[in-house]
Amino acid sequence: MATSAHTEVPHEKGPFPPFKSDDFPSQLIWLTLSFVVLYVLLAKVALPRVASILEARKRRIEGDLADAAQAKAASDEAIAAYEKSLADARASAQALAAKTHQELAAQSEARRKELEAGLAGKLADAEKQIAATKAAAMKNVSGIATEAAASIVERLTGAAPDKTAIERAVAASLN
């Protein structure tokens, strides 16, 4: 008698248990029962939670979009106000520049007229002085010309000329 270390009892091998046709009705009942329980759990617990999460997410997205639209409208208003104030500042600067230009032109014109009046007065005084100097010089020129003519005639002819004739000739040539 041989002793074996293996104590397993040989048994007959049958089909895989889920494929036994004797177990089909109980398996169908458990399948139906499990399906119904899972369906109820999903329908009553899991799906409402998912739906509420999706709804909350949708509300948050819509709220964020509304906030973004309000922020955009506010920024558009701020941009419009900025552009208006910039246009006003430009117009004010241009008006100020035009006013300053006119004031400076008026001051310049007044200064020019003042200088012209002063120069005209100086010019009149200078012309009077020139006329006086010319008259004095002409008196001297007449005397010098008379003397020079007498001297030239005397040299050329050797005799002293008539003083009145030379004065008449010099006066006729000067006028």
C-alpha positions in Angstrom: 0.0 0.0 0.0 1.4 3.1 -1.0 0.6 6.2 0.9 0.2 9.3 -1.1 1.0 12.7 0.1 -1.9 14.0 -1.9 -5.1 13.8 0.0 -7.4 15.2 -2.6 -10.4 13.1 -3.4 -11.0 12.8 -7.1 -14.5 14.0 -8.2 -16.3 14.3 -11.3 -15.9 17.4 -13.3 -19.2 19.1 -14.4 -20.1 22.2 -16.4 -19.2 25.7 -15.3 -21.7 26.7 -12.6 -23.3 29.7 -14.3 -23.9 27.5 -17.4 -25.8 24.9 -15.5 -29.4 24.9 -16.7 -30.7 23.9 -13.2 -29.4 27.3 -11.8 -31.0 29.5 -14.5 -34.2 30.5 -12.7 -32.4 31.5 -9.5 -29.8 33.4 -11.5 -32.5 35.3 -13.5 -34.2 36.2 -10.2 -31.0 37.6 -8.7 -30.2 39.4 -12.0 -33.6 41.0 -12.0 -33.4 41.9 -8.3 -29.9 43.3 -8.7 -30.9 45.3 -11.8 -33.9 46.8 -10.0 -31.9 47.7 -6.9 -29.2 49.3 -9.0 -31.7 51.1 -11.2 -33.5 52.5 -8.1 -30.2 53.6 -6.5 -29.1 55.3 -9.7 -32.5 56.9 -10.4 -33.2 58.0 -6.8 -29.7 58.8 -5.5 -26.9 59.1 -8.1 -28.6 60.7 -11.0 -30.3 63.5 -9.0 -26.9 64.3 -7.4 -25.3 64.5 -10.9 -28.2 66.5 -12.2 -28.0 69.0 -9.2 -24.2 69.3 -9.8 -24.7 69.9 -13.5 -27.5 72.5 -12.7 -25.3 74.3 -10.1 -22.4 74.3 -12.6 -24.8 75.7 -15.3 -26.0 78.5 -12.9 -22.4 79.3 -11.9 -21.4 79.5 -15.6 -24.4 81.7 -16.4 -23.6 83.9 -13.4 -20.0 84.2 -14.5 -21.1 85.1 -18.0 -23.4 87.8 -16.6 -20.6 89.1 -14.3 -18.3 89.2 -17.4 -21.0 91.1 -19.4 -21.4 93.6 -16.6 -17.6 94.0 -16.3 -17.4 94.5 -20.1 -20.1 97.1 -20.0 -18.4 98.9 -17.1 -15.1 98.8 -18.9 -16.8 100.1 -22.1 -18.2 102.9 -20.1 -14.8 103.6 -18.5 -13.2 103.6 -22.0 -15.9 105.9 -23.3 -15.4 108.3 -20.4 -11.6 108.2 -20.8 -11.9 109.0 -24.5 -14.4 111.8 -23.8 -12.1 113.3 -21.2 -9.1 112.9 -23.6 -11.1 114.6 -26.3 -12.1 117.4 -23.9 -8.5 117.8 -22.8 -7.3 118.0 -26.4 -10.0 120.6 -27.2 -9.1 122.6 -24.1 -5.4 122.4 -24.9 -6.1 123.6 -28.5 -8.3 126.4 -27.3 -5.6 127.5 -24.7 -2.9 127.3 -27.4 -5.1 129.4 -29.8 -5.8 131.9 -27.1 -2.1 132.1 -26.1 -1.2 132.5 -29.8 -3.7 135.3 -30.2 -2.4 137.1 -27.0 1.2 136.7 -28.1 0.3 138.0 -31.6 -1.5 141.0 -30.1 1.4 141.7 -27.8 3.9 141.3 -30.7 1.8 143.6 -32.9 1.6 146.2 -30.1 5.3 146.0 -29.5 6.0 146.2 -33.3 3.8 149.3 -33.6 5.5 150.9 -30.6 8.9 150.2 -32.1 7.8 151.5 -35.5 6.5 154.7 -33.8 9.8 155.1 -32.0 11.8 154.4 -35.1 9.6 156.8 -37.1 10.3 159.5 -34.5 14.0 158.8 -34.6 13.9 158.8 -38.4 12.1 162.1 -38.5 14.6 163.6 -36.0 17.5 162.2 -38.1 16.0 163.6 -41.3 15.6 167.0 -39.7 19.2 166.8 -38.5 20.4 165.6 -42.0 18.4 168.5 -43.6 20.0 171.0 -41.2 23.4 169.5 -41.8 22.8 169.5 -45.5 21.7 173.1 -45.4 24.7 174.1 -43.4 26.9 172.1 -45.7 25.3 173.7 -48.8 26.1 177.1 -47.4 29.7 176.0 -46.9 29.7 174.3 -50.3 28.5 177.4 -52.0 31.3 179.4 -50.3 33.9 176.7 -51.0 32.7 176.3 -54.6 32.8 180.1 -55.2 36.3 180.3 -53.8 37.4 177.2 -55.8 35.9 178.6 -59.0 37.5 182.0 -58.5 40.8 180.3 -57.8 40.5 178.1 -61.0 39.5 181.0 -63.2 42.3 183.1 -61.8 44.8 180.4 -62.5 43.6 179.8 -66.0 43.2 183.4 -67.0 45.8 185.0 -64.7 43.3 187.8 -63.7 40.9 187.9 -60.7 37.3 187.2 -61.8 34.2 189.1 -60.9 33.0 187.8 -57.6 29.2 188.3 -58.3 29.4 186.5 -61.6 31.1 183.5 -60.0 28.5 183.4 -57.2 25.6 183.4 -59.8 27.3 180.6 -61.8 27.8 178.5 -58.6 24.2 179.1 -57.4 22.9 178.1 -60.9 24.8 174.9 -60.9 23.9 173.9 -57.4 20.1 174.3 -57.9 
